């Protein structure tokens, strides 16, 4: 009977998470609201306090916060396999849509289609909205704003993936030095049934892969290994959630010729229209580079660090969250994330999407809709595509 109960629990996790994966439009904040309604209010899997503590943990870690919250809830409900199933159900619907879109893009030569250009303008509006929201939250004072401005300037002058990593490291050191006094002192305890030994093992695997994968990739011409290396590194170093993945991946795939800027932004615009985590943008990119197997490799590569981080961090959460130095490092890192996203907003977003006054007009309208009237991102995509055709028809 215990075995049957376990299977029943895992099936319940799969069905519930898949339902969320099919209906959770609107980005990470909206995802967390959907999670609360389904997991906490309706199914009573956790109480409000525990849910808040999980969210706090995932905000501290690199990677997609909403996906990590879903993984954590799955682990608490059904063990490590439950975490894997929870991620699969929440993620797979948008993976399928983006893989199909990439295949259609290639099969029907959609690069010159009018709606593709509209998707790029949608991406510009959504990224600007995300940039403003992150700026308000992560750079609330002049010192952190200065870090953001410096990060943006350096990225624009010296655009590369390694420079981005260096900026994040320097910002973390600045945060450790200057922001410890801003740390919160009233941090609630958290408990989880994962051993510290397993946590340390998970962290060791993560660090080992970050070292070994680039070395293997440098001595190999295997395109799938290259894809896995790129997306694993990005998934391990992205602070700030889905939109921040844009500049990190762009620096890895566009300057190297794996994708063009137009192909990159078309997929990013389409990713706004689907439910689930924005990190499934990697599925589109993998398909564009190496077909369906490329999609599988890219998707696993970018999400694997989330699992390793969650397993590594849960047993040590109480100690870390109480440390002022740890909170200070994250304040500096988060400020640099705003600057990195600002640089990406100029190149490639603006430079590849706004080519005329008509483009700018559509971008202003879309930005106003998403930022002022709070129109959901999936609806912005529809309005953007239709608006692009309308403006093209009424302008000369």
The 8 nearest C-alpha neighbors of each residue, nearest first, counted from 0:
[[1, 3, 2, 4, 5, 6, 7, 8],
 [2, 0, 4, 3, 5, 6, 7, 8],
 [1, 3, 5, 0, 4, 6, 7, 8],
 [4, 2, 0, 6, 5, 1, 7, 8],
 [5, 3, 7, 1, 2, 6, 8, 0],
 [6, 4, 2, 8, 3, 7, 1, 9],
 [5, 7, 9, 3, 8, 4, 10, 2],
 [8, 6, 4, 10, 5, 9, 3, 11],
 [7, 9, 11, 5, 6, 10, 4, 12],
 [10, 8, 12, 6, 11, 7, 81, 13],
 [11, 9, 13, 7, 12, 8, 6, 14],
 [10, 12, 8, 14, 9, 13, 15, 7],
 [11, 13, 9, 15, 10, 14, 85, 16],
 [14, 12, 10, 16, 11, 88, 15, 84],
 [15, 13, 17, 11, 12, 16, 10, 18],
 [16, 14, 18, 12, 17, 13, 11, 19],
 [15, 17, 88, 89, 19, 13, 18, 85],
 [18, 16, 88, 20, 89, 14, 19, 15],
 [17, 19, 15, 21, 16, 20, 14, 22],
 [18, 20, 16, 22, 17, 21, 23, 89],
 [21, 19, 89, 17, 275, 18, 22, 23],
 [20, 22, 18, 19, 274, 92, 17, 23],
 [21, 23, 19, 20, 24, 274, 18, 275],
 [24, 22, 274, 19, 275, 30, 20, 21],
 [23, 25, 274, 22, 26, 275, 273, 377],
 [24, 26, 29, 375, 376, 23, 27, 30],
 [25, 27, 29, 28, 30, 24, 276, 277],
 [28, 26, 30, 65, 29, 31, 64, 25],
 [29, 27, 31, 30, 26, 32, 25, 65],
 [28, 30, 32, 25, 31, 27, 26, 33],
 [31, 29, 27, 33, 32, 28, 23, 26],
 [32, 30, 34, 28, 29, 33, 35, 65],
 [31, 33, 29, 35, 30, 34, 36, 28],
 [32, 34, 30, 36, 31, 35, 37, 29],
 [35, 33, 31, 37, 32, 36, 38, 30],
 [36, 34, 39, 32, 33, 38, 37, 40],
 [35, 37, 40, 33, 34, 39, 41, 38],
 [38, 36, 41, 34, 35, 39, 40, 42],
 [39, 37, 42, 35, 34, 44, 43, 36],
 [38, 40, 43, 35, 45, 44, 42, 41],
 [39, 41, 36, 43, 42, 37, 35, 38],
 [40, 42, 37, 39, 43, 36, 38, 35],
 [41, 43, 38, 44, 39, 40, 37, 45],
 [44, 42, 39, 45, 40, 41, 38, 46],
 [43, 45, 42, 38, 39, 46, 76, 72],
 [46, 44, 43, 39, 49, 50, 47, 38],
 [45, 47, 49, 48, 39, 50, 43, 44],
 [48, 46, 50, 49, 51, 45, 39, 35],
 [47, 49, 51, 50, 46, 52, 45, 53],
 [50, 48, 52, 51, 46, 47, 53, 45],
 [49, 51, 47, 53, 48, 52, 46, 54],
 [52, 50, 48, 54, 49, 53, 47, 55],
 [51, 53, 55, 49, 50, 54, 48, 56],
 [54, 52, 56, 50, 55, 51, 49, 57],
 [53, 55, 51, 57, 52, 56, 68, 58],
 [54, 56, 52, 58, 53, 57, 51, 59],
 [57, 55, 53, 59, 54, 58, 52, 60],
 [56, 58, 54, 60, 64, 59, 55, 67],
 [57, 59, 55, 56, 60, 64, 54, 239],
 [60, 58, 57, 56, 55, 61, 329, 326],
 [61, 59, 57, 58, 62, 56, 238, 308],
 [62, 60, 238, 237, 236, 235, 59, 63],
 [61, 63, 237, 234, 305, 240, 238, 64],
 [64, 62, 240, 66, 65, 241, 67, 278],
 [63, 65, 67, 57, 66, 58, 240, 62],
 [64, 66, 68, 27, 67, 63, 31, 30],
 [67, 65, 69, 68, 63, 64, 70, 276],
 [68, 66, 70, 64, 69, 65, 71, 57],
 [67, 69, 65, 71, 66, 70, 64, 54],
 [70, 68, 66, 72, 67, 71, 73, 85],
 [69, 71, 82, 67, 73, 68, 72, 86],
 [72, 70, 74, 68, 73, 69, 67, 75],
 [73, 71, 75, 69, 74, 70, 76, 68],
 [72, 74, 82, 81, 70, 76, 85, 71],
 [75, 73, 78, 82, 79, 71, 81, 77],
 [76, 74, 72, 73, 78, 77, 71, 191],
 [77, 75, 73, 74, 72, 78, 81, 44],
 [76, 78, 81, 74, 73, 75, 9, 80],
 [79, 77, 74, 81, 80, 75, 76, 82],
 [78, 80, 74, 82, 81, 83, 77, 73],
 [81, 79, 83, 82, 78, 84, 77, 74],
 [80, 82, 77, 73, 78, 84, 74, 79],
 [83, 81, 73, 74, 70, 79, 85, 80],
 [82, 84, 80, 86, 81, 85, 87, 79],
 [85, 83, 87, 81, 86, 82, 13, 88],
 [84, 86, 82, 73, 88, 16, 83, 87],
 [87, 85, 83, 89, 84, 70, 88, 90],
 [88, 86, 84, 90, 85, 89, 91, 83],
 [87, 89, 17, 16, 85, 13, 90, 86],
 [88, 90, 20, 16, 17, 86, 87, 19],
 [91, 89, 87, 88, 92, 275, 86, 20],
 [90, 92, 94, 93, 87, 88, 95, 89],
 [93, 91, 95, 94, 90, 20, 21, 96],
 [92, 94, 96, 95, 91, 273, 275, 90],
 [95, 93, 91, 97, 92, 96, 279, 282],
 [94, 96, 98, 92, 93, 97, 91, 99],
 [97, 95, 93, 99, 94, 98, 100, 92],
 [96, 98, 100, 283, 94, 99, 95, 93],
 [97, 99, 101, 283, 95, 100, 96, 282],
 [100, 98, 102, 96, 97, 101, 103, 95],
 [101, 99, 97, 103, 98, 102, 104, 96],
 [102, 100, 104, 98, 103, 99, 283, 287],
 [101, 103, 99, 105, 104, 100, 106, 98],
 [104, 102, 106, 100, 105, 101, 107, 99],
 [105, 103, 109, 101, 102, 108, 107, 106],
 [104, 106, 102, 108, 103, 107, 101, 109],
 [107, 105, 103, 104, 108, 102, 109, 101],
 [106, 108, 109, 105, 103, 104, 102, 110],
 [109, 107, 105, 110, 104, 106, 111, 103],
 [108, 110, 104, 112, 111, 107, 105, 115],
 [109, 111, 108, 112, 115, 104, 262, 261],
 [112, 110, 109, 113, 115, 108, 116, 114],
 [113, 111, 109, 115, 114, 110, 116, 108],
 [112, 114, 115, 116, 111, 117, 388, 387],
 [113, 115, 117, 384, 116, 112, 118, 387],
 [116, 114, 118, 117, 113, 112, 265, 110],
 [117, 115, 119, 118, 114, 113, 120, 352],
 [116, 118, 114, 120, 384, 115, 119, 387],
 [119, 117, 268, 121, 115, 116, 120, 265],
 [120, 118, 122, 116, 352, 117, 121, 264],
 [119, 121, 123, 117, 122, 118, 352, 362],
 [120, 122, 118, 124, 119, 123, 268, 383],
 [121, 123, 268, 119, 125, 120, 124, 126],
 [124, 122, 120, 126, 121, 125, 348, 127],
 [125, 123, 366, 121, 127, 122, 126, 362],
 [124, 126, 128, 122, 127, 123, 129, 121],
 [125, 127, 129, 123, 128, 124, 122, 130],
 [128, 126, 130, 124, 129, 125, 123, 131],
 [127, 129, 125, 131, 126, 130, 370, 124],
 [128, 130, 126, 132, 127, 131, 133, 125],
 [131, 129, 127, 133, 128, 132, 134, 126],
 [132, 130, 134, 128, 133, 129, 127, 135],
 [133, 131, 129, 135, 134, 130, 128, 136],
 [134, 132, 136, 130, 135, 131, 137, 129],
 [133, 135, 131, 138, 137, 132, 136, 130],
 [136, 134, 132, 133, 139, 138, 137, 131],
 [135, 137, 133, 134, 138, 139, 132, 131],
 [136, 138, 134, 334, 133, 333, 135, 139],
 [139, 137, 143, 144, 134, 140, 334, 135],
 [140, 138, 135, 137, 136, 143, 141, 144],
 [141, 139, 138, 142, 143, 144, 145, 137],
 [142, 140, 144, 143, 145, 139, 138, 146],
 [143, 141, 145, 144, 140, 146, 138, 139],
 [144, 142, 138, 146, 145, 334, 141, 140],
 [143, 145, 141, 138, 147, 146, 142, 140],
 [146, 144, 142, 148, 143, 147, 141, 149],
 [147, 145, 143, 149, 144, 148, 335, 150],
 [146, 148, 338, 335, 144, 150, 334, 145],
 [147, 149, 145, 151, 150, 146, 338, 144],
 [150, 148, 152, 146, 151, 147, 145, 153],
 [151, 149, 338, 147, 153, 148, 152, 335],
 [150, 152, 338, 342, 148, 154, 339, 149],
 [153, 151, 149, 155, 154, 150, 156, 148],
 [152, 154, 156, 150, 155, 151, 157, 149],
 [155, 153, 158, 157, 151, 156, 152, 150],
 [154, 156, 152, 153, 158, 157, 342, 151],
 [155, 157, 153, 154, 158, 152, 151, 342],
 [156, 158, 154, 155, 153, 159, 162, 152],
 [159, 157, 154, 155, 156, 162, 160, 250],
 [160, 158, 162, 161, 250, 157, 163, 154],
 [159, 161, 163, 250, 162, 251, 247, 164],
 [162, 160, 164, 163, 159, 165, 166, 158],
 [163, 161, 165, 159, 164, 160, 166, 158],
 [162, 164, 166, 160, 161, 165, 167, 159],
 [163, 165, 161, 167, 162, 166, 168, 160],
 [166, 164, 162, 168, 163, 167, 169, 161],
 [165, 167, 163, 169, 164, 168, 170, 162],
 [166, 168, 170, 164, 165, 332, 169, 171],
 [169, 167, 171, 165, 170, 166, 164, 172],
 [170, 168, 172, 166, 171, 167, 165, 173],
 [169, 171, 331, 173, 167, 332, 172, 168],
 [170, 172, 328, 331, 332, 174, 168, 169],
 [173, 171, 175, 169, 174, 170, 176, 328],
 [174, 172, 170, 176, 175, 171, 177, 331],
 [173, 175, 331, 328, 327, 171, 178, 177],
 [174, 176, 328, 327, 172, 173, 324, 177],
 [177, 175, 173, 174, 178, 172, 179, 327],
 [176, 178, 174, 175, 173, 179, 327, 180],
 [177, 179, 327, 174, 181, 180, 175, 176],
 [180, 178, 327, 323, 181, 324, 182, 177],
 [179, 181, 178, 182, 323, 177, 327, 183],
 [180, 182, 178, 179, 183, 327, 323, 326],
 [183, 181, 323, 179, 180, 326, 184, 327],
 [184, 182, 185, 181, 186, 323, 326, 321],
 [183, 185, 186, 182, 321, 323, 322, 181],
 [186, 184, 183, 187, 321, 182, 188, 320],
 [185, 187, 184, 321, 188, 320, 183, 317],
 [186, 188, 185, 189, 52, 317, 320, 321],
 [189, 187, 317, 186, 190, 52, 316, 320],
 [188, 190, 317, 52, 187, 316, 191, 49],
 [189, 191, 188, 192, 314, 317, 313, 316],
 [192, 190, 193, 314, 313, 189, 75, 194],
 [191, 193, 194, 190, 314, 75, 313, 78],
 [194, 192, 191, 314, 195, 197, 313, 198],
 [195, 193, 196, 197, 314, 198, 192, 191],
 [194, 196, 198, 314, 197, 199, 193, 315],
 [197, 195, 199, 194, 198, 200, 193, 201],
 [198, 196, 200, 194, 195, 199, 201, 193],
 [311, 197, 199, 195, 201, 196, 310, 200],
 [198, 200, 202, 196, 201, 197, 311, 203],
 [201, 199, 197, 203, 198, 202, 196, 204],
 [202, 200, 204, 198, 307, 311, 203, 199],
 [201, 203, 199, 205, 311, 204, 200, 206],
 [202, 204, 200, 206, 201, 205, 207, 199],
 [205, 203, 207, 201, 202, 206, 208, 200],
 [206, 204, 202, 208, 203, 207, 209, 201],
 [207, 205, 209, 203, 208, 204, 202, 210],
 [208, 206, 204, 210, 209, 205, 211, 203],
 [207, 209, 211, 205, 210, 206, 212, 204],
 [208, 210, 206, 207, 211, 212, 205, 232],
 [211, 209, 207, 208, 212, 213, 206, 214],
 [210, 212, 208, 214, 213, 209, 207, 215],
 [211, 213, 215, 214, 208, 228, 210, 209],
 [214, 212, 216, 215, 211, 217, 210, 228],
 [215, 213, 211, 217, 212, 216, 218, 210],
 [216, 214, 212, 218, 217, 213, 211, 219],
 [215, 217, 213, 219, 218, 214, 225, 212],
 [216, 218, 214, 215, 219, 213, 220, 212],
 [219, 217, 216, 215, 214, 220, 213, 221],
 [220, 218, 216, 221, 217, 215, 224, 225],
 [219, 221, 222, 218, 216, 225, 217, 224],
 [220, 222, 224, 219, 223, 225, 216, 226],
 [223, 221, 225, 224, 220, 226, 289, 219],
 [224, 222, 226, 225, 221, 227, 293, 296],
 [225, 223, 227, 221, 226, 222, 228, 216],
 [224, 226, 222, 228, 223, 227, 216, 229],
 [227, 225, 223, 229, 224, 228, 297, 222],
 [226, 228, 300, 224, 230, 225, 229, 297],
 [229, 227, 225, 231, 226, 212, 230, 224],
 [230, 228, 226, 232, 227, 231, 225, 233],
 [229, 231, 301, 233, 300, 227, 232, 228],
 [230, 232, 300, 301, 234, 228, 233, 229],
 [233, 231, 235, 230, 229, 234, 228, 236],
 [232, 234, 230, 236, 235, 231, 237, 229],
 [235, 233, 301, 231, 232, 62, 236, 304],
 [236, 234, 232, 233, 304, 237, 231, 61],
 [237, 235, 233, 234, 61, 238, 232, 62],
 [238, 236, 61, 62, 234, 233, 244, 235],
 [239, 237, 61, 240, 62, 236, 333, 336],
 [238, 240, 243, 237, 333, 336, 241, 61],
 [241, 239, 63, 243, 62, 242, 238, 64],
 [240, 242, 277, 243, 244, 278, 63, 239],
 [241, 243, 244, 245, 240, 126, 129, 277],
 [242, 244, 245, 241, 240, 239, 340, 246],
 [243, 245, 242, 247, 241, 246, 248, 237],
 [244, 246, 243, 248, 247, 242, 249, 343],
 [247, 245, 249, 343, 248, 244, 250, 243],
 [248, 246, 244, 250, 249, 245, 233, 160],
 [247, 249, 251, 250, 246, 245, 244, 252],
 [248, 250, 246, 251, 252, 253, 247, 245],
 [251, 249, 160, 248, 247, 159, 252, 253],
 [250, 252, 248, 249, 160, 253, 255, 247],
 [251, 253, 257, 249, 255, 258, 250, 254],
 [252, 254, 258, 256, 255, 249, 259, 257],
 [255, 253, 256, 252, 250, 251, 249, 257],
 [256, 254, 253, 252, 257, 251, 258, 250],
 [255, 257, 253, 258, 254, 252, 259, 251],
 [256, 258, 252, 255, 253, 288, 259, 254],
 [259, 257, 253, 256, 252, 262, 263, 260],
 [258, 260, 262, 261, 253, 263, 256, 257],
 [259, 261, 263, 262, 253, 264, 258, 347],
 [262, 260, 259, 264, 263, 265, 351, 110],
 [263, 261, 259, 265, 260, 264, 258, 266],
 [262, 264, 260, 261, 266, 265, 259, 267],
 [265, 263, 267, 261, 266, 119, 262, 268],
 [266, 264, 268, 262, 267, 119, 263, 118],
 [267, 265, 269, 264, 268, 263, 270, 283],
 [266, 268, 264, 270, 269, 265, 280, 263],
 [267, 269, 118, 122, 265, 266, 270, 271],
 [268, 270, 266, 271, 267, 272, 265, 118],
 [269, 271, 267, 268, 272, 273, 280, 266],
 [272, 270, 269, 268, 376, 377, 273, 267],
 [273, 271, 377, 270, 269, 380, 376, 274],
 [272, 274, 270, 271, 93, 377, 24, 275],
 [275, 273, 24, 23, 22, 21, 93, 20],
 [274, 276, 20, 23, 90, 93, 89, 24],
 [275, 277, 278, 279, 90, 66, 274, 26],
 [276, 278, 241, 279, 280, 270, 275, 26],
 [279, 277, 280, 276, 241, 281, 63, 244],
 [280, 278, 281, 282, 277, 94, 276, 93],
 [279, 281, 278, 283, 282, 277, 270, 267],
 [280, 282, 279, 284, 283, 298, 297, 278],
 [283, 281, 294, 285, 279, 280, 298, 284],
 [282, 284, 97, 98, 286, 280, 281, 285],
 [283, 285, 281, 287, 286, 282, 288, 280],
 [286, 284, 294, 293, 288, 282, 297, 287],
 [285, 287, 290, 294, 283, 291, 293, 288],
 [286, 288, 284, 285, 101, 289, 290, 283],
 [287, 289, 285, 286, 290, 284, 293, 257],
 [290, 288, 293, 286, 285, 287, 292, 291],
 [289, 291, 286, 293, 292, 287, 288, 294],
 [290, 292, 294, 293, 286, 295, 289, 98],
 [293, 291, 295, 294, 290, 296, 289, 286],
 [292, 294, 285, 289, 296, 290, 291, 286],
 [293, 295, 285, 282, 286, 291, 297, 292],
 [294, 296, 292, 298, 293, 297, 299, 291],
 [295, 297, 293, 299, 294, 298, 227, 300],
 [298, 296, 300, 294, 285, 299, 295, 227],
 [299, 297, 295, 282, 300, 301, 296, 281],
 [300, 298, 296, 302, 297, 301, 303, 295],
 [301, 299, 231, 297, 227, 230, 298, 303],
 [300, 302, 234, 230, 231, 298, 299, 303],
 [301, 303, 305, 299, 304, 300, 298, 234],
 [304, 302, 305, 306, 300, 299, 301, 307],
 [305, 303, 307, 235, 306, 302, 234, 308],
 [306, 304, 308, 303, 302, 307, 62, 309],
 [307, 305, 309, 303, 304, 308, 310, 302],
 [306, 308, 304, 201, 310, 305, 309, 311],
 [307, 309, 311, 305, 306, 310, 312, 304],
 [308, 310, 306, 312, 311, 307, 313, 305],
 [311, 309, 307, 198, 308, 312, 313, 306],
 [198, 312, 310, 308, 201, 202, 309, 199],
 [311, 313, 309, 315, 310, 314, 316, 308],
 [312, 314, 316, 315, 310, 309, 311, 191],
 [315, 313, 195, 312, 316, 193, 194, 198],
 [316, 314, 312, 313, 317, 318, 319, 195],
 [315, 317, 319, 313, 318, 312, 314, 320],
 [316, 318, 188, 320, 319, 315, 189, 321],
 [317, 319, 316, 321, 315, 320, 322, 188],
 [320, 318, 316, 322, 321, 317, 315, 325],
 [319, 321, 322, 317, 318, 316, 186, 326],
 [320, 322, 319, 318, 186, 323, 317, 184],
 [323, 321, 325, 324, 319, 320, 326, 318],
 [322, 324, 179, 326, 182, 325, 327, 321],
 [323, 325, 327, 322, 179, 326, 175, 328],
 [326, 324, 328, 322, 327, 323, 319, 329],
 [325, 327, 323, 329, 324, 328, 182, 330],
 [326, 328, 179, 178, 174, 175, 324, 330],
 [329, 327, 171, 174, 175, 325, 331, 330],
 [328, 330, 332, 326, 331, 327, 333, 171],
 [331, 329, 327, 333, 328, 332, 174, 334],
 [330, 332, 174, 170, 171, 334, 328, 329],
 [331, 333, 171, 329, 170, 335, 334, 167],
 [332, 334, 336, 330, 335, 331, 329, 137],
 [333, 335, 331, 147, 336, 337, 332, 143],
 [334, 336, 147, 338, 332, 337, 333, 150],
 [337, 335, 333, 339, 334, 338, 340, 332],
 [338, 336, 340, 335, 334, 339, 147, 134],
 [337, 339, 147, 151, 150, 341, 335, 340],
 [340, 338, 336, 342, 151, 341, 337, 150],
 [339, 341, 343, 337, 338, 342, 243, 344],
 [342, 340, 338, 344, 339, 343, 151, 337],
 [343, 341, 151, 339, 344, 340, 345, 155],
 [344, 342, 346, 340, 246, 345, 341, 347],
 [345, 343, 341, 348, 342, 346, 349, 340],
 [344, 346, 349, 343, 342, 348, 347, 350],
 [347, 345, 343, 348, 350, 344, 349, 342],
 [346, 348, 350, 351, 343, 345, 349, 344],
 [349, 347, 344, 346, 351, 350, 345, 123],
 [350, 348, 345, 352, 351, 353, 347, 344],
 [349, 351, 347, 346, 348, 352, 345, 353],
 [352, 350, 349, 348, 347, 353, 261, 260],
 [351, 353, 119, 349, 120, 350, 348, 354],
 [354, 352, 358, 349, 359, 355, 351, 350],
 [353, 355, 352, 358, 356, 351, 350, 359],
 [356, 354, 358, 357, 353, 359, 360, 352],
 [355, 357, 359, 358, 360, 354, 353, 361],
 [358, 356, 360, 355, 359, 361, 390, 394],
 [359, 357, 355, 361, 353, 356, 360, 362],
 [358, 360, 362, 356, 357, 361, 353, 363],
 [361, 359, 357, 363, 362, 358, 356, 364],
 [360, 362, 364, 358, 359, 363, 365, 357],
 [361, 363, 359, 365, 360, 364, 120, 124],
 [364, 362, 366, 360, 361, 365, 367, 359],
 [365, 363, 361, 367, 362, 366, 368, 360],
 [366, 364, 368, 362, 367, 363, 124, 361],
 [365, 367, 124, 363, 369, 368, 364, 370],
 [368, 366, 370, 364, 371, 365, 369, 363],
 [367, 369, 372, 365, 366, 374, 370, 371],
 [368, 370, 373, 374, 366, 367, 372, 371],
 [371, 369, 367, 373, 368, 366, 128, 372],
 [372, 370, 367, 373, 368, 369, 366, 374],
 [371, 373, 368, 374, 369, 370, 367, 375],
 [374, 372, 369, 370, 371, 368, 375, 367],
 [373, 375, 369, 368, 372, 376, 379, 378],
 [376, 374, 378, 25, 377, 373, 379, 369],
 [375, 377, 379, 378, 25, 271, 272, 380],
 [378, 376, 272, 380, 379, 375, 271, 273],
 [379, 377, 381, 380, 376, 375, 382, 374],
 [380, 378, 376, 382, 377, 381, 383, 375],
 [381, 379, 383, 378, 377, 382, 272, 121],
 [380, 382, 378, 384, 383, 379, 385, 377],
 [383, 381, 379, 385, 380, 384, 386, 378],
 [384, 382, 386, 380, 381, 385, 379, 117],
 [383, 385, 387, 114, 117, 381, 386, 382],
 [386, 384, 382, 388, 387, 383, 381, 389],
 [387, 385, 389, 383, 388, 384, 382, 390],
 [386, 388, 384, 390, 385, 389, 117, 383],
 [389, 387, 391, 385, 386, 390, 392, 384],
 [390, 388, 386, 392, 391, 387, 385, 393],
 [391, 389, 393, 387, 392, 388, 394, 386],
 [390, 392, 388, 389, 394, 393, 387, 395],
 [391, 393, 389, 390, 394, 388, 395, 387],
 [394, 392, 390, 391, 389, 395, 388, 387],
 [395, 393, 391, 392, 390, 357, 389, 388],
 [394, 393, 391, 392, 390, 357, 356, 389]]
